Amino acid sequence: MKHYQSTNPKNQEPVFKVQVMSREQVQEKLNKAFEAYQRVLYTNDRKGLLKERLEKLKNLRDLIKERIEKCAEMITNEMGKPIKEARAEIDKGIKLIEYYFDNTEKYLSDEQIDSKF
């Protein structure tokens, strides 16, 4: 079975190793994603679905905040980025999540547009 290995650019030591998926495994994941997309596309409860997704976004933000040091260390080990810059990158990601959390409903709301037609 094939593997992908991430290597620390600073010392060339292995960071982690993951198994490469087969074509069949990839196709199975794509099928599941398409089925989920179809459920979202044809649901009658879009507001409920939006609330559920926003809650997941909030949970993601909270998890990242709890693990900021671990995430920063991973970025440093995998990319060679200084730890200070890694923390700043994570903070930027948290702010982006919060921006979308705060503004998604506004962006997805119906808007009346005046037209001559």
N, C-alpha and C positions, 0 to 999 in steps of 0.2 A: 504494500500500500504506500502511495506517495505521501510525503509530508512537506509542509512549508515551515521553514525555520526563520525566526526573527533573530537578528544578531545585533548586539550592542556595537555601534560604530566606533566607540571610544577604545574598546579593548578586544573586539571581535569575539567575545564570549556569547554563547547562545542565551537568549532571553526566554524564549518559549518555542514550542513546536506544535503545529496543528496538522491534523490529517486533511488531505485534499479530498473533496467529495467527488464521487463518480458522477457521470452524466445522469444516471438514473436518480441519484440523490438530489442533484440540482433540479431536475425536472419535477420531482416530487415537491420540493420547496416552492418552485414557481407555481405549480398547480394549487397548492394551499394558499399562496399569496393571491392568486387570481380569484379563488373561491371567496376569500375574505373581502376582496375588492368588490365582487358582485353583491355580497351581503350589504356592504356599505352603500353601494350605488342604488340598490332597490329597497332600502329600508324606508319605512314610513315614520320612523322616530329619529329624524336627523338631529333634533335638539338633544335628545337623550344620548345619542351616540356622540355628539360633540362634547357633552359634559363628561362622558366616560373617557374620551380621548384626552381632554384637558386635564382630567385627574391623573392619567398616566404620565402626562407631560410634567405635572407638578411632582409626582413621585420620582421621575427621572432626575429632576432638578435637586430634590432632597437627597437622593442617593449620591449624586455627584458631589454635593456640598459635604456630605458625611465622609466621602472618600477622596477629598481633594489632594491630600498628600500622596496617597497610593497612586492616583491617576497621574500626578505630576512626576512621580518616580518612574512610572511606566513610559511616559513621553520622553523623559531624559534618557532612560536605558535604551529605548527603541530608536530614537531619532538623534540622540546626542545633544538635544537642546538643553541649555542651562536650566536648572530647577526653577529659578526666578521667572524665566520666560514661560516655562511649562505651566506654572501656577497662573500667570497672567492669561495664557491661552484658555485655561479651564475657566477662569473667572469670566472671560469674554463669552464663552459658551453658555455659562449659567445666565448671564445677562440676556443673551439671545433667546434662551428658553423662556425667561421671564417676560421678555417683550412679546413673544408670540402668545404666551399664556394670557397676558393682559389685553391683547388686541385681536385675537382670533375671531371672537364673536362679532366685533365691529366689521372686520374685513369680510366675513361671510354673510352678513345681514343683507336683506333685500334692499335695493336702492332704486328709487323712482327716477328715471331720467327723462326730462322733457325733450320732445322731439316734434318736428313738423310732420312726421310721417305717421 
